[in-house]
Amino acid sequence: MLGVGFDELVLIALVAFVILGPERAVVALLTLGRALTKLKRLSEIARRELQLQGKQLQESARLNFDASALKSSLTALKRESLAPVELKQSVVAPTPSAPSPSVNKRQEILALKHELAALERRLQYLEREERDERE
């Protein structure tokens, strides 16, 4: 407790007893004990608050990392979806049971666009959540 051992506390109590007298020394020591108890309680509250702030900072850093990873994957998906698609003409006409390659590419592009939209919504959600935490 503040680097003061039992021996030092006994010495302080004896000096207070001699200087203040028996009645006032007891009151002074009780007041000192209450003040130290309050100080200990306040230091515990401050420690808990600092731990909570540290956890919130770690969570914020994790969200920033997630948001930046989503942004990079989102830009990569945008580049992929905006890149020109080469459709090769097949020499043989496709059979009715097998879809043509152009239909497969269109379906793939459509799936990528849906995935891109979902990632954009997720990114907006994370950015809103991060902004709310800052406020």
Buried (B, 14 or more C-beta within 10 A) or exposed (E): EEEEEEEEBEEEBEEBBEEBEEEEBBEBBEEBEEEBEEEEEEEEEEEEEEEEEEEEEEEBEEBEEBBEEBBEBBEEBBEEBEEEEEEEEEEEEEEEEEEEEBEEBBEEEEEBEEBBEEBBEBBEEBBEEBEEEEE
